[in-house]
Amino acid sequence: MRKIQMVDLKGQYSGIKDIVNPDIQEIIDNASFINGPKVHEFQKNLETYLNVKHVIPCANGTDALQIAMMGLGLKPGDEVITADFTFAATVEVIALLQLTPVLVDVNPDDFNISIEAIKNAITPKTKAIVPVHLFGQPANMEAIMALAEAHNLYVIEDNAQAIGANFTFSNGQKAKAGTIGHVASTSFFPSKNLGCYGDGGAIFTNNDELAHTIRGIVNHGMYERYHHDVVGVNSRLDSIQAAVLNAKLPHLDSYNKARQTAAAKYDTAFKNHPNIETPYRKSASCAGNCDTCDCHVFHQYTLKLNGVNRDGLVAFLNENNIPCGVYYPIPLHKQKAYQDARYNEADFPVTNDLVQRVISLPMHTELDDEQINFITSKVLEYING
Ligand SMILES: *Cc1c(COP(=O)(O)O)cnc(C)c1O
């Protein structure tokens, strides 16, 4: 059996090597490292894939979030509502810009931001909501956009984990995650569903004016060379990373399909087990295999354990050379940097519970049946005793 990895980037590389290698060589030969033609080509291709008017590449997913907030003109003291159960980058940039993060609880089924919790957190100072499409499944964008419209708020989608996923509206219409809010951010960190070979990120929007503002912000606030109209940042996707992404983009749907297939196999092995809850899928039509709906693209495959010693399971899997992860072990509202007197433990029952019960199994495009069978048999061996 091949060694099991949490993410297997080398296996995926063999399928695109013949395109990536000469493209990188060409960039070196032309010395077109910054703002080369590959960056523009990738931007256009991603706009087409997502069906969004503007993609603005930048240096990483954290910058993308920050720049999106700067582009919207959010001001110190503005309150920004986001999920308590996510990676710290989301709340970090809110705090960096001296906006006020307002963390709220998530749903017990899809782990995404709770609509009820958002409603309870809205005040006259609220300016924006940042849903994070966690683990590859979009948050309820229909309800979030309706709330935002009613309260005149911006919606910034953190789409670092769900590129390629579809959100299906109640009328049956579908849209790609990251194209529904006023603006969205994504990350091309190597382990993401569309990852490059270093750091990368992008901002998406359908708003022409906002896109123009953001194109200046990523480039030192310049709209005309050496005229600095606003305070900007330096955040670029370099040409070599763009070449890698351009080679991978045509495969993104098949990469996501491979993740869905692996998820369906895990599901089958754990089906109806009293101690294991397999990942929830929003779309009833997908029946455990997201082939038709793409409602979940499985950035992570995350189980909820009932009455299982999680530390013991993690140790047992590691002893058997099976890597696994706990995303995320501590709620953001309990992190030293983000504690706030406004928070009440009673407001976070779901996050406080999830952090103790979740475990993520290896998930990538190269998992084979032998590996999946070994992983599931070891999980069951530990739990069944
Ligand atoms: C990865 C990630 C980010 C940050 O992306 P970087 O490219 O590492 O800066 C932000 N939000 C979420 C939800 C992520 O998973």
The ligand as a Gaussian input file, in Angstrom:
#p B3LYP/6-31G(d) Opt

LIG

0 1
 C       -6.727000      28.691000       4.112000
 C       -7.766000      29.601000       4.604000
 C       -7.569000      30.997000       4.633000
 C       -6.251000      31.650000       4.392000
 O       -5.633000      31.378000       3.207000
 P       -4.045000      31.636000       3.045000
 O       -3.829000      31.533000       1.570000
 O       -3.359000      30.578000       3.818000
 O       -3.760000      33.007000       3.555000
 C       -8.631000      31.797000       5.010000
 N       -9.813000      31.284000       5.360000
 C      -10.026000      29.949000       5.389000
 C      -11.370000      29.437000       5.777000
 C       -9.016000      29.063000       5.013000
 O       -9.238000      27.750000       5.040000

